[in-house]
Amino acid sequence: MIADTTEQPLLEGRNVSKYFGGLAAVNNVDFAVCPGEIVGLVGPNGSGKTTLFDCLSRLQKIDSGQILFKGQDVTRARPYQIARMGLARTFQVIRVYRKMTVLKNMLISHQWKDRSILRMLQPSHVNTERRARELLDFLQIAHLTDAQAGHLSGGQRRLLEIGMALMPDPDIMLLDEATSGVNPTLIETIKDRLRVLNAQGKTFLLIEHNINFIVDLCSRVYVLNHGEKLAEGTPQEIIENEAVIDAYFGS
């Protein structure tokens, strides 16, 4: 899906910086993701990609700059507040409830929208369970509904984590290395499912080391290096950029 990048960004960062001691993990980074886009975020290990995701999802407080979501300043928002506004994310290290069934993982993820812990512990509404089962079918893991999440393969857990993030019907999803530890067949499944979701209007920001995945899916790509924005452009522009090639492979 090709987004109209002239409209107001759905998610925007202005001069975002995050320091750990004297080290700038993210340094004056500007970016924007418009509704309907799939945008890639790439860079060498330690370039600040996951730290930027942590800042955007408010797991980390930024030291300077501004973050806007749906045109609202969310720089000081709490993680649960921005999640309820419609931002969901996955993690580099997959986060699922390993001792619960696949279905229970999905139901709990939907109930995080509610403020009350007691509400989370109540039996799920029939419509919530229907949505969970429909998503599991869409992600092609419906046959694992009653399996314990800890017994799934890495790729299956990754699909489950994506399903959990989809349960509250977010406006934008931040996916941190969705193909890490996933076999080639399931990588193609993830790619296909993201395309379908994007065609349905979902917006994505992806951290990826799998360049082919980025080239196949993304309309635009940002490159970080040493916490700073090194380049931005189309996937083809990025893979031909000499500064990017040097950052990845050295002179």
CYANA upper distance limits for C-alpha pairs under 8 A (distance plus 0.5 A):
  1 MET  CA     36 GLY  CA      6.86
  1 MET  CA     37 GLU  CA      7.21
  1 MET  CA     38 ILE  CA      8.49
  1 MET  CA    195 ARG  CA      8.47
  1 MET  CA    198 ASN  CA      6.65
  1 MET  CA    199 ALA  CA      6.01
  1 MET  CA    201 GLY  CA      8.46
  2 ILE  CA     36 GLY  CA      7.31
  2 ILE  CA     37 GLU  CA      6.88
  2 ILE  CA    219 SER  CA      7.63
  3 ALA  CA     34 CYS  CA      7.12
  3 ALA  CA     35 PRO  CA      6.80
  3 ALA  CA     36 GLY  CA      5.46
  3 ALA  CA     37 GLU  CA      5.69
  4 ASP  CA     34 CYS  CA      7.66
  4 ASP  CA     35 PRO  CA      8.08
  4 ASP  CA     36 GLY  CA      8.37
  5 THR  CA      9 PRO  CA      7.96
  5 THR  CA     34 CYS  CA      6.30
  7 GLU  CA     34 CYS  CA      7.61
  8 GLN  CA     34 CYS  CA      7.28
  8 GLN  CA     70 LYS  CA      8.47
  8 GLN  CA     71 GLY  CA      7.81
  9 PRO  CA     32 ALA  CA      6.34
  9 PRO  CA     33 VAL  CA      5.97
  9 PRO  CA     34 CYS  CA      4.72
  9 PRO  CA     35 PRO  CA      7.16
  9 PRO  CA     69 PHE  CA      8.41
  9 PRO  CA     70 LYS  CA      7.61
  9 PRO  CA     71 GLY  CA      7.91
 10 LEU  CA     32 ALA  CA      8.05
 10 LEU  CA     33 VAL  CA      6.34
 10 LEU  CA     34 CYS  CA      5.48
 10 LEU  CA     35 PRO  CA      6.01
 10 LEU  CA     68 LEU  CA      8.43
 10 LEU  CA     69 PHE  CA      6.18
 10 LEU  CA     70 LYS  CA      5.37
 10 LEU  CA     71 GLY  CA      7.54
 10 LEU  CA    172 ILE  CA      8.47
 11 LEU  CA     32 ALA  CA      6.28
 11 LEU  CA     33 VAL  CA      5.72
 11 LEU  CA     34 CYS  CA      7.33
 11 LEU  CA     67 ILE  CA      8.08
 11 LEU  CA     68 LEU  CA      6.32
 11 LEU  CA     69 PHE  CA      5.13
 11 LEU  CA     70 LYS  CA      6.94
 11 LEU  CA     71 GLY  CA      8.33
 12 GLU  CA     30 ASP  CA      8.11
 12 GLU  CA     31 PHE  CA      6.27
 12 GLU  CA     32 ALA  CA      4.80
 12 GLU  CA     33 VAL  CA      6.84
 12 GLU  CA     67 ILE  CA      6.30
 12 GLU  CA     68 LEU  CA      5.61
 12 GLU  CA     69 PHE  CA      6.99
 13 GLY  CA     29 VAL  CA      7.52
 13 GLY  CA     30 ASP  CA      5.72
 13 GLY  CA     31 PHE  CA      5.75
 13 GLY  CA     32 ALA  CA      6.87
 13 GLY  CA     65 GLY  CA      8.00
 13 GLY  CA     66 GLN  CA      6.37
 13 GLY  CA     67 ILE  CA      5.12
 13 GLY  CA     68 LEU  CA      6.91
 14 ARG  CA     28 ASN  CA      7.93
 14 ARG  CA     29 VAL  CA      7.06
 14 ARG  CA     30 ASP  CA      5.22
 14 ARG  CA     31 PHE  CA      7.38
 14 ARG  CA     65 GLY  CA      6.02
 14 ARG  CA     66 GLN  CA      5.60
 14 ARG  CA     67 ILE  CA      6.88
 15 ASN  CA     27 ASN  CA      7.89
 15 ASN  CA     28 ASN  CA      4.40
 15 ASN  CA     29 VAL  CA      5.28
 15 ASN  CA     30 ASP  CA      5.69
 15 ASN  CA     64 SER  CA      7.67
 15 ASN  CA     65 GLY  CA      5.17
 15 ASN  CA     66 GLN  CA      7.24
 16 VAL  CA     26 VAL  CA      7.40
 16 VAL  CA     27 ASN  CA      6.96
 16 VAL  CA     28 ASN  CA      5.32
 16 VAL  CA     29 VAL  CA      5.43
 16 VAL  CA     30 ASP  CA      7.11
 16 VAL  CA     62 ILE  CA      7.33
 16 VAL  CA     63 ASP  CA      8.25
 16 VAL  CA     64 SER  CA      6.38
 16 VAL  CA     65 GLY  CA      4.84
 16 VAL  CA     66 GLN  CA      6.64
 16 VAL  CA     67 ILE  CA      7.95
 17 SER  CA     24 ALA  CA      7.69
 17 SER  CA     25 ALA  CA      8.04
 17 SER  CA     26 VAL  CA      5.35
 17 SER  CA     27 ASN  CA      4.96
 17 SER  CA     28 ASN  CA      5.56
 17 SER  CA     29 VAL  CA      7.21
 17 SER  CA     62 ILE  CA      6.44
 17 SER  CA     63 ASP  CA      6.16
 17 SER  CA     64 SER  CA      5.75
 17 SER  CA     65 GLY  CA      6.77
 18 LYS  CA     24 ALA  CA      6.52
 18 LYS  CA     25 ALA  CA      6.17
 18 LYS  CA     26 VAL  CA      5.45
 18 LYS  CA     27 ASN  CA      7.06
 18 LYS  CA     51 THR  CA      8.40
 18 LYS  CA     55 CYS  CA      8.46
 18 LYS  CA     61 LYS  CA      8.12
 18 LYS  CA     62 ILE  CA      5.54
 18 LYS  CA     63 ASP  CA      5.67
 18 LYS  CA     64 SER  CA      7.63
 19 TYR  CA     23 LEU  CA      5.94
 19 TYR  CA     24 ALA  CA      4.94
 19 TYR  CA     25 ALA  CA      6.04
 19 TYR  CA     26 VAL  CA      7.39
 19 TYR  CA     62 ILE  CA      8.48
 19 TYR  CA     63 ASP  CA      7.23
 20 PHE  CA     24 ALA  CA      7.02
 20 PHE  CA     25 ALA  CA      7.28
 24 ALA  CA    226 HIS  CA      8.43
 24 ALA  CA    227 GLY  CA      6.86
 25 ALA  CA     47 SER  CA      7.81
 25 ALA  CA     48 GLY  CA      5.77
 25 ALA  CA     51 THR  CA      7.39
 25 ALA  CA    226 HIS  CA      7.56
 25 ALA  CA    227 GLY  CA      5.41
 26 VAL  CA     48 GLY  CA      6.12
 26 VAL  CA     51 THR  CA      7.64
 26 VAL  CA     52 LEU  CA      7.14
 26 VAL  CA    226 HIS  CA      8.19
 26 VAL  CA    227 GLY  CA      4.58
 26 VAL  CA    228 GLU  CA      6.64
 27 ASN  CA    227 GLY  CA      5.84
 27 ASN  CA    228 GLU  CA      5.70
 28 ASN  CA     65 GLY  CA      7.78
 28 ASN  CA    228 GLU  CA      7.31
 29 VAL  CA    227 GLY  CA      8.48
 29 VAL  CA    228 GLU  CA      6.63
 29 VAL  CA    229 LYS  CA      6.33
 30 ASP  CA    229 LYS  CA      8.10
 31 PHE  CA    222 TYR  CA      8.37
 33 VAL  CA     37 GLU  CA      7.16
 33 VAL  CA     39 VAL  CA      7.32
 33 VAL  CA    205 LEU  CA      7.94
 34 CYS  CA    203 THR  CA      8.21
 35 PRO  CA    201 GLY  CA      8.24
 35 PRO  CA    202 LYS  CA      8.20
 35 PRO  CA    203 THR  CA      6.31
 36 GLY  CA    198 ASN  CA      6.98
 36 GLY  CA    201 GLY  CA      5.95
 36 GLY  CA    202 LYS  CA      6.37
 36 GLY  CA    203 THR  CA      5.24
 36 GLY  CA    204 PHE  CA      8.31
 37 GLU  CA    198 ASN  CA      8.03
 37 GLU  CA    202 LYS  CA      8.37
 37 GLU  CA    203 THR  CA      5.71
 37 GLU  CA    204 PHE  CA      6.84
 37 GLU  CA    218 CYS  CA      8.16
 37 GLU  CA    219 SER  CA      7.36
 38 ILE  CA    198 ASN  CA      7.95
 38 ILE  CA    203 THR  CA      6.41
 38 ILE  CA    204 PHE  CA      5.17
 38 ILE  CA    205 LEU  CA      6.42
 38 ILE  CA    206 LEU  CA      7.92
 38 ILE  CA    217 LEU  CA      7.25
 38 ILE  CA    218 CYS  CA      5.44
 38 ILE  CA    219 SER  CA      6.59
 38 ILE  CA    220 ARG  CA      7.77
 39 VAL  CA    204 PHE  CA      6.71
 39 VAL  CA    205 LEU  CA      5.35
 39 VAL  CA    206 LEU  CA      6.69
 39 VAL  CA    218 CYS  CA      5.74
 39 VAL  CA    219 SER  CA      6.66
 39 VAL  CA    220 ARG  CA      5.62
 39 VAL  CA    221 VAL  CA      6.08
 39 VAL  CA    222 TYR  CA      8.18
 40 GLY  CA    205 LEU  CA      6.32
 40 GLY  CA    206 LEU  CA      5.27
 40 GLY  CA    207 ILE  CA      6.57
 40 GLY  CA    208 GLU  CA      7.63
 40 GLY  CA    214 ILE  CA      6.66
 40 GLY  CA    218 CYS  CA      6.44
 40 GLY  CA    220 ARG  CA      6.84
 40 GLY  CA    221 VAL  CA      4.92
 40 GLY  CA    222 TYR  CA      6.62
 41 LEU  CA     49 LYS  CA      7.44
 41 LEU  CA    205 LEU  CA      7.54
 41 LEU  CA    206 LEU  CA      6.22
 41 LEU  CA    207 ILE  CA      5.25
 41 LEU  CA    208 GLU  CA      7.16
 41 LEU  CA    221 VAL  CA      6.32
 41 LEU  CA    222 TYR  CA      5.43
 41 LEU  CA    223 VAL  CA      6.40
 41 LEU  CA    224 LEU  CA      7.91
 42 VAL  CA     49 LYS  CA      7.67
 42 VAL  CA    207 ILE  CA      6.35
 42 VAL  CA    208 GLU  CA      6.32
 42 VAL  CA    209 HIS  CA      7.08
 42 VAL  CA    221 VAL  CA      7.82
 42 VAL  CA    222 TYR  CA      6.83
 42 VAL  CA    223 VAL  CA      5.42
 42 VAL  CA    224 LEU  CA      6.82
 43 GLY  CA     47 SER  CA      6.33
 43 GLY  CA     49 LYS  CA      7.75
 43 GLY  CA    209 HIS  CA      8.14
 43 GLY  CA    223 VAL  CA      5.82
 43 GLY  CA    224 LEU  CA      5.45
 43 GLY  CA    225 ASN  CA      6.34
 43 GLY  CA    247 ALA  CA      8.41
 43 GLY  CA    248 TYR  CA      7.82
 44 PRO  CA    224 LEU  CA      8.16
 44 PRO  CA    225 ASN  CA      7.10
 44 PRO  CA    247 ALA  CA      7.58
 44 PRO  CA    248 TYR  CA      6.35
 46 GLY  CA    225 ASN  CA      8.49
 46 GLY  CA    226 HIS  CA      7.53
 47 SER  CA    224 LEU  CA      6.15
 47 SER  CA    225 ASN  CA      5.13
 47 SER  CA    226 HIS  CA      5.14
 47 SER  CA    227 GLY  CA      5.61
 47 SER  CA    228 GLU  CA      8.21
 48 GLY  CA     52 LEU  CA      6.60
 48 GLY  CA    224 LEU  CA      7.30
 48 GLY  CA    225 ASN  CA      7.86
 48 GLY  CA    226 HIS  CA      7.29
 48 GLY  CA    227 GLY  CA      5.34
 48 GLY  CA    228 GLU  CA      8.46
 49 LYS  CA     53 PHE  CA      6.95
 49 LYS  CA    207 ILE  CA      7.38
 49 LYS  CA    224 LEU  CA      7.39
 49 LYS  CA    227 GLY  CA      8.31
 50 THR  CA     54 ASP  CA      6.65
 50 THR  CA     92 GLN  CA      8.39
 50 THR  CA    176 ASP  CA      7.64
 50 THR  CA    207 ILE  CA      8.23
 51 THR  CA     55 CYS  CA      6.75
 51 THR  CA     60 GLN  CA      8.19
 52 LEU  CA     56 LEU  CA      6.69
 53 PHE  CA     57 SER  CA      6.62
 53 PHE  CA    174 LEU  CA      7.79
 53 PHE  CA    176 ASP  CA      8.48
 54 ASP  CA     58 ARG  CA      6.40
 54 ASP  CA     59 LEU  CA      5.43
 54 ASP  CA     60 GLN  CA      5.84
 55 CYS  CA     59 LEU  CA      6.46
 55 CYS  CA     60 GLN  CA      5.25
 55 CYS  CA     61 LYS  CA      6.56
 55 CYS  CA     62 ILE  CA      6.65
 56 LEU  CA     67 ILE  CA      7.54
 57 SER  CA     79 PRO  CA      6.41
 57 SER  CA     82 ILE  CA      7.40
 57 SER  CA     83 ALA  CA      8.10
 57 SER  CA     87 LEU  CA      7.88
 57 SER  CA     88 ALA  CA      8.29
 57 SER  CA     89 ARG  CA      7.99
 58 ARG  CA     75 THR  CA      8.34
 58 ARG  CA     76 ARG  CA      8.33
 58 ARG  CA     77 ALA  CA      7.23
 58 ARG  CA     78 ARG  CA      6.50
 58 ARG  CA     79 PRO  CA      5.42
 58 ARG  CA     82 ILE  CA      8.11
 59 LEU  CA     78 ARG  CA      8.33
 59 LEU  CA     79 PRO  CA      6.55
 61 LYS  CA     75 THR  CA      8.43
 61 LYS  CA     76 ARG  CA      7.99
 62 ILE  CA     75 THR  CA      8.10
 66 GLN  CA     73 ASP  CA      7.60
 66 GLN  CA     74 VAL  CA      8.29
 66 GLN  CA     75 THR  CA      6.04
 67 ILE  CA     73 ASP  CA      6.47
 67 ILE  CA     74 VAL  CA      6.18
 67 ILE  CA     75 THR  CA      5.43
 68 LEU  CA     72 GLN  CA      5.67
 68 LEU  CA     73 ASP  CA      5.01
 68 LEU  CA     74 VAL  CA      5.99
 68 LEU  CA     75 THR  CA      7.51
 69 PHE  CA     73 ASP  CA      7.11
 69 PHE  CA     74 VAL  CA      6.94
 74 VAL  CA     82 ILE  CA      7.81
 77 ALA  CA     81 GLN  CA      6.64
 77 ALA  CA     82 ILE  CA      6.96
 78 ARG  CA     82 ILE  CA      7.08
 79 PRO  CA     83 ALA  CA      6.67
 80 TYR  CA     84 ARG  CA      6.65
 81 GLN  CA     85 MET  CA      6.86
 82 ILE  CA     86 GLY  CA      7.12
 82 ILE  CA     87 LEU  CA      6.52
 83 ALA  CA     87 LEU  CA      5.26
 83 ALA  CA     88 ALA  CA      6.40
 83 ALA  CA    113 LYS  CA      8.44
 83 ALA  CA    170 PRO  CA      8.47
 84 ARG  CA    113 LYS  CA      6.66
 85 MET  CA    170 PRO  CA      8.45
 86 GLY  CA    168 PRO  CA      8.38
 86 GLY  CA    169 ASP  CA      7.85
 86 GLY  CA    170 PRO  CA      4.78
 86 GLY  CA    171 ASP  CA      5.48
 86 GLY  CA    172 ILE  CA      7.05
 87 LEU  CA    170 PRO  CA      6.03
 87 LEU  CA    171 ASP  CA      6.64
 87 LEU  CA    172 ILE  CA      5.70
 87 LEU  CA    173 MET  CA      6.52
 87 LEU  CA    174 LEU  CA      8.18
 88 ALA  CA    165 ALA  CA      6.17
 88 ALA  CA    166 LEU  CA      8.13
 88 ALA  CA    170 PRO  CA      6.52
 88 ALA  CA    172 ILE  CA      6.91
 88 ALA  CA    173 MET  CA      5.33
 88 ALA  CA    174 LEU  CA      6.71
 89 ARG  CA    165 ALA  CA      6.87
 89 ARG  CA    173 MET  CA      5.83
 89 ARG  CA    174 LEU  CA      4.87
 89 ARG  CA    175 LEU  CA      6.14
 89 ARG  CA    176 ASP  CA      8.02
 90 THR  CA     94 ILE  CA      7.78
 90 THR  CA     95 ARG  CA      8.09
 90 THR  CA    161 GLU  CA      7.14
 90 THR  CA    162 ILE  CA      7.31
 90 THR  CA    165 ALA  CA      7.44
 90 THR  CA    173 MET  CA      8.38
 90 THR  CA    174 LEU  CA      6.85
 90 THR  CA    175 LEU  CA      5.52
 90 THR  CA    176 ASP  CA      6.24
 90 THR  CA    178 ALA  CA      8.42
 91 PHE  CA     95 ARG  CA      7.20
 91 PHE  CA    175 LEU  CA      7.35
 91 PHE  CA    176 ASP  CA      5.59
 91 PHE  CA    177 GLU  CA      7.96
 92 GLN  CA    176 ASP  CA      5.53
 92 GLN  CA    177 GLU  CA      6.10
 92 GLN  CA    178 ALA  CA      8.07
 92 GLN  CA    180 SER  CA      8.19
 94 ILE  CA    157 ARG  CA      7.62
 94 ILE  CA    158 ARG  CA      6.97
 94 ILE  CA    161 GLU  CA      7.44
 95 ARG  CA    161 GLU  CA      7.28
 96 VAL  CA    105 ASN  CA      7.40
 96 VAL  CA    149 ALA  CA      7.50
 96 VAL  CA    157 ARG  CA      7.82
 96 VAL  CA    160 LEU  CA      8.23
 96 VAL  CA    161 GLU  CA      6.88
 97 TYR  CA    105 ASN  CA      6.69
 97 TYR  CA    149 ALA  CA      7.07
 97 TYR  CA    150 GLY  CA      8.06
 98 ARG  CA    148 GLN  CA      7.04
 98 ARG  CA    149 ALA  CA      5.11
 98 ARG  CA    150 GLY  CA      4.55
 98 ARG  CA    151 HIS  CA      8.19
 99 LYS  CA    148 GLN  CA      6.43
 99 LYS  CA    149 ALA  CA      6.85
 99 LYS  CA    150 GLY  CA      6.56
100 MET  CA    104 LYS  CA      6.59
100 MET  CA    105 ASN  CA      6.93
100 MET  CA    148 GLN  CA      5.89
100 MET  CA    149 ALA  CA      6.53
100 MET  CA    150 GLY  CA      8.35
101 THR  CA    105 ASN  CA      6.81
101 THR  CA    145 THR  CA      7.35
101 THR  CA    146 ASP  CA      5.89
101 THR  CA    147 ALA  CA      5.71
101 THR  CA    148 GLN  CA      4.66
101 THR  CA    149 ALA  CA      5.99
102 VAL  CA    106 MET  CA      7.02
102 VAL  CA    144 LEU  CA      7.19
102 VAL  CA    145 THR  CA      5.60
102 VAL  CA    146 ASP  CA      6.53
102 VAL  CA    147 ALA  CA      6.43
102 VAL  CA    148 GLN  CA      6.58
102 VAL  CA    149 ALA  CA      5.86
102 VAL  CA    160 LEU  CA      7.66
103 LEU  CA    107 LEU  CA      6.82
103 LEU  CA    132 ALA  CA      7.38
103 LEU  CA    133 ARG  CA      7.93
103 LEU  CA    145 THR  CA      5.70
103 LEU  CA    146 ASP  CA      6.91
104 LYS  CA    108 ILE  CA      6.61
105 ASN  CA    109 SER  CA      6.77
105 ASN  CA    149 ALA  CA      8.39
105 ASN  CA    164 MET  CA      7.40
106 MET  CA    110 HIS  CA      7.05
106 MET  CA    132 ALA  CA      6.36
106 MET  CA    160 LEU  CA      8.34
106 MET  CA    163 GLY  CA      7.43
106 MET  CA    164 MET  CA      5.55
106 MET  CA    167 MET  CA      7.25
107 LEU  CA    111 GLN  CA      6.91
107 LEU  CA    124 SER  CA      7.29
107 LEU  CA    128 THR  CA      7.44
107 LEU  CA    129 GLU  CA      7.19
107 LEU  CA    132 ALA  CA      7.17
107 LEU  CA    167 MET  CA      8.35
108 ILE  CA    112 TRP  CA      6.96
108 ILE  CA    120 MET  CA      7.15
109 SER  CA    113 LYS  CA      8.42
109 SER  CA    164 MET  CA      5.91
109 SER  CA    165 ALA  CA      7.61
109 SER  CA    167 MET  CA      6.87
109 SER  CA    168 PRO  CA      7.87
110 HIS  CA    128 THR  CA      7.97
110 HIS  CA    164 MET  CA      7.87
110 HIS  CA    167 MET  CA      5.57
110 HIS  CA    168 PRO  CA      5.65
111 GLN  CA    119 ARG  CA      7.91
111 GLN  CA    120 MET  CA      5.78
112 TRP  CA    120 MET  CA      7.33
113 LYS  CA    168 PRO  CA      7.41
114 ASP  CA    119 ARG  CA      7.26
114 ASP  CA    120 MET  CA      7.59
115 ARG  CA    119 ARG  CA      8.19
116 SER  CA    120 MET  CA      7.18
117 ILE  CA    121 LEU  CA      7.13
118 LEU  CA    122 GLN  CA      7.09
124 SER  CA    128 THR  CA      6.82
124 SER  CA    129 GLU  CA      7.10
125 HIS  CA    129 GLU  CA      7.00
126 VAL  CA    130 ARG  CA      6.67
127 ASN  CA    131 ARG  CA      6.68
128 THR  CA    132 ALA  CA      6.74
129 GLU  CA    133 ARG  CA      6.70
130 ARG  CA    134 GLU  CA      6.64
131 ARG  CA    135 LEU  CA      6.66
131 ARG  CA    167 MET  CA      7.96
132 ALA  CA    136 LEU  CA      6.71
132 ALA  CA    167 MET  CA      7.34
133 ARG  CA    137 ASP  CA      6.66
133 ARG  CA    142 ALA  CA      7.33
133 ARG  CA    145 THR  CA      8.24
134 GLU  CA    138 PHE  CA      6.61
135 LEU  CA    139 LEU  CA      6.55
135 LEU  CA    163 GLY  CA      6.81
135 LEU  CA    166 LEU  CA      8.47
135 LEU  CA    167 MET  CA      8.39
136 LEU  CA    140 GLN  CA      6.61
136 LEU  CA    141 ILE  CA      5.80
136 LEU  CA    142 ALA  CA      5.22
136 LEU  CA    145 THR  CA      7.92
136 LEU  CA    160 LEU  CA      8.18
136 LEU  CA    163 GLY  CA      7.33
137 ASP  CA    141 ILE  CA      6.45
137 ASP  CA    142 ALA  CA      5.11
138 PHE  CA    142 ALA  CA      8.49
138 PHE  CA    193 ARG  CA      8.21
139 LEU  CA    159 LEU  CA      7.08
139 LEU  CA    163 GLY  CA      7.77
139 LEU  CA    189 THR  CA      8.38
139 LEU  CA    190 ILE  CA      8.38
139 LEU  CA    193 ARG  CA      7.25
141 ILE  CA    145 THR  CA      7.68
141 ILE  CA    156 GLN  CA      7.75
141 ILE  CA    159 LEU  CA      8.24
141 ILE  CA    160 LEU  CA      8.37
147 ALA  CA    151 HIS  CA      7.60
147 ALA  CA    152 LEU  CA      8.25
148 GLN  CA    152 LEU  CA      7.80
149 ALA  CA    157 ARG  CA      7.37
152 LEU  CA    156 GLN  CA      6.17
152 LEU  CA    157 ARG  CA      6.36
153 SER  CA    157 ARG  CA      6.65
154 GLY  CA    158 ARG  CA      6.69
154 GLY  CA    181 GLY  CA      6.59
154 GLY  CA    182 VAL  CA      6.46
155 GLY  CA    159 LEU  CA      6.83
155 GLY  CA    179 THR  CA      8.21
155 GLY  CA    181 GLY  CA      7.28
155 GLY  CA    182 VAL  CA      4.95
155 GLY  CA    183 ASN  CA      7.10
155 GLY  CA    186 LEU  CA      6.63
155 GLY  CA    187 ILE  CA      8.28
156 GLN  CA    160 LEU  CA      6.69
156 GLN  CA    186 LEU  CA      8.38
157 ARG  CA    161 GLU  CA      6.58
158 ARG  CA    162 ILE  CA      6.81
158 ARG  CA    178 ALA  CA      7.21
158 ARG  CA    179 THR  CA      8.42
158 ARG  CA    182 VAL  CA      8.31
159 LEU  CA    163 GLY  CA      6.68
159 LEU  CA    190 ILE  CA      7.64
160 LEU  CA    164 MET  CA      6.63
161 GLU  CA    165 ALA  CA      6.78
162 ILE  CA    166 LEU  CA      6.75
163 GLY  CA    167 MET  CA      6.83
165 ALA  CA    169 ASP  CA      8.38
165 ALA  CA    170 PRO  CA      8.13
165 ALA  CA    173 MET  CA      8.03
166 LEU  CA    170 PRO  CA      6.84
170 PRO  CA    202 LYS  CA      8.44
171 ASP  CA    202 LYS  CA      6.62
171 ASP  CA    203 THR  CA      6.91
172 ILE  CA    202 LYS  CA      6.78
172 ILE  CA    203 THR  CA      5.18
172 ILE  CA    204 PHE  CA      6.06
172 ILE  CA    205 LEU  CA      8.09
173 MET  CA    202 LYS  CA      8.28
173 MET  CA    203 THR  CA      6.89
173 MET  CA    204 PHE  CA      5.43
173 MET  CA    205 LEU  CA      6.86
174 LEU  CA    204 PHE  CA      6.44
174 LEU  CA    205 LEU  CA      5.36
174 LEU  CA    206 LEU  CA      6.41
174 LEU  CA    207 ILE  CA      8.37
175 LEU  CA    204 PHE  CA      7.84
175 LEU  CA    205 LEU  CA      6.86
175 LEU  CA    206 LEU  CA      5.40
175 LEU  CA    207 ILE  CA      6.71
176 ASP  CA    206 LEU  CA      6.64
176 ASP  CA    207 ILE  CA      5.34
176 ASP  CA    208 GLU  CA      7.42
177 GLU  CA    206 LEU  CA      7.64
177 GLU  CA    207 ILE  CA      5.77
177 GLU  CA    208 GLU  CA      5.33
177 GLU  CA    209 HIS  CA      7.52
178 ALA  CA    190 ILE  CA      8.43
178 ALA  CA    206 LEU  CA      8.37
178 ALA  CA    207 ILE  CA      8.27
178 ALA  CA    208 GLU  CA      7.70
179 THR  CA    187 ILE  CA      6.38
179 THR  CA    190 ILE  CA      8.39
179 THR  CA    208 GLU  CA      8.03
179 THR  CA    210 ASN  CA      7.84
182 VAL  CA    186 LEU  CA      6.80
182 VAL  CA    187 ILE  CA      6.66
183 ASN  CA    187 ILE  CA      6.72
184 PRO  CA    188 GLU  CA      6.92
185 THR  CA    189 THR  CA      7.04
186 LEU  CA    190 ILE  CA      6.63
187 ILE  CA    191 LYS  CA      6.64
188 GLU  CA    192 ASP  CA      6.56
189 THR  CA    193 ARG  CA      6.63
190 ILE  CA    194 LEU  CA      6.63
191 LYS  CA    195 ARG  CA      6.81
191 LYS  CA    213 PHE  CA      7.83
191 LYS  CA    217 LEU  CA      7.88
192 ASP  CA    196 VAL  CA      6.91
193 ARG  CA    197 LEU  CA      6.69
194 LEU  CA    198 ASN  CA      6.49
195 ARG  CA    199 ALA  CA      6.66
195 ARG  CA    217 LEU  CA      7.78
196 VAL  CA    200 GLN  CA      6.84
197 LEU  CA    201 GLY  CA      7.03
197 LEU  CA    202 LYS  CA      6.01
198 ASN  CA    202 LYS  CA      5.03
198 ASN  CA    203 THR  CA      6.68
198 ASN  CA    204 PHE  CA      8.26
208 GLU  CA    213 PHE  CA      8.17
208 GLU  CA    214 ILE  CA      7.39
210 ASN  CA    214 ILE  CA      7.12
211 ILE  CA    215 VAL  CA      6.60
212 ASN  CA    216 ASP  CA      6.54
213 PHE  CA    217 LEU  CA      6.73
214 ILE  CA    218 CYS  CA      5.96
214 ILE  CA    221 VAL  CA      8.48
214 ILE  CA    235 PRO  CA      7.65
215 VAL  CA    235 PRO  CA      5.78
215 VAL  CA    236 GLN  CA      7.85
218 CYS  CA    234 THR  CA      8.36
218 CYS  CA    235 PRO  CA      7.44
219 SER  CA    234 THR  CA      6.47
219 SER  CA    235 PRO  CA      7.45
220 ARG  CA    232 GLU  CA      7.72
220 ARG  CA    233 GLY  CA      5.91
220 ARG  CA    234 THR  CA      5.03
220 ARG  CA    235 PRO  CA      6.66
221 VAL  CA    232 GLU  CA      6.01
221 VAL  CA    233 GLY  CA      6.01
221 VAL  CA    234 THR  CA      6.41
221 VAL  CA    235 PRO  CA      6.48
221 VAL  CA    238 ILE  CA      7.64
222 TYR  CA    229 LYS  CA      7.61
222 TYR  CA    230 LEU  CA      8.25
222 TYR  CA    231 ALA  CA      6.45
222 TYR  CA    232 GLU  CA      4.90
222 TYR  CA    233 GLY  CA      7.34
223 VAL  CA    229 LYS  CA      6.34
223 VAL  CA    230 LEU  CA      5.90
223 VAL  CA    231 ALA  CA      5.63
223 VAL  CA    232 GLU  CA      6.62
223 VAL  CA    238 ILE  CA      8.49
223 VAL  CA    244 VAL  CA      7.97
224 LEU  CA    228 GLU  CA      5.88
224 LEU  CA    229 LYS  CA      5.07
224 LEU  CA    230 LEU  CA      5.85
224 LEU  CA    231 ALA  CA      7.82
225 ASN  CA    229 LYS  CA      6.93
225 ASN  CA    230 LEU  CA      6.43
225 ASN  CA    247 ALA  CA      7.55
230 LEU  CA    243 ALA  CA      8.11
230 LEU  CA    244 VAL  CA      7.76
231 ALA  CA    238 ILE  CA      7.76
231 ALA  CA    244 VAL  CA      7.81
232 GLU  CA    238 ILE  CA      7.40
233 GLY  CA    237 GLU  CA      6.27
233 GLY  CA    238 ILE  CA      6.57
234 THR  CA    238 ILE  CA      6.74
235 PRO  CA    239 ILE  CA      6.77
236 GLN  CA    240 GLU  CA      6.80
237 GLU  CA    241 ASN  CA      6.58
238 ILE  CA    244 VAL  CA      7.37
239 ILE  CA    244 VAL  CA      7.74
239 ILE  CA    245 ILE  CA      7.66
240 GLU  CA    244 VAL  CA      8.41
240 GLU  CA    245 ILE  CA      7.98
241 ASN  CA    245 ILE  CA      6.80
242 GLU  CA    246 ASP  CA      6.58
243 ALA  CA    247 ALA  CA      6.67
244 VAL  CA    248 TYR  CA      6.81
245 ILE  CA    249 PHE  CA      6.39
245 ILE  CA    250 GLY  CA      7.71
246 ASP  CA    250 GLY  CA      4.85
246 ASP  CA    251 SER  CA      5.90
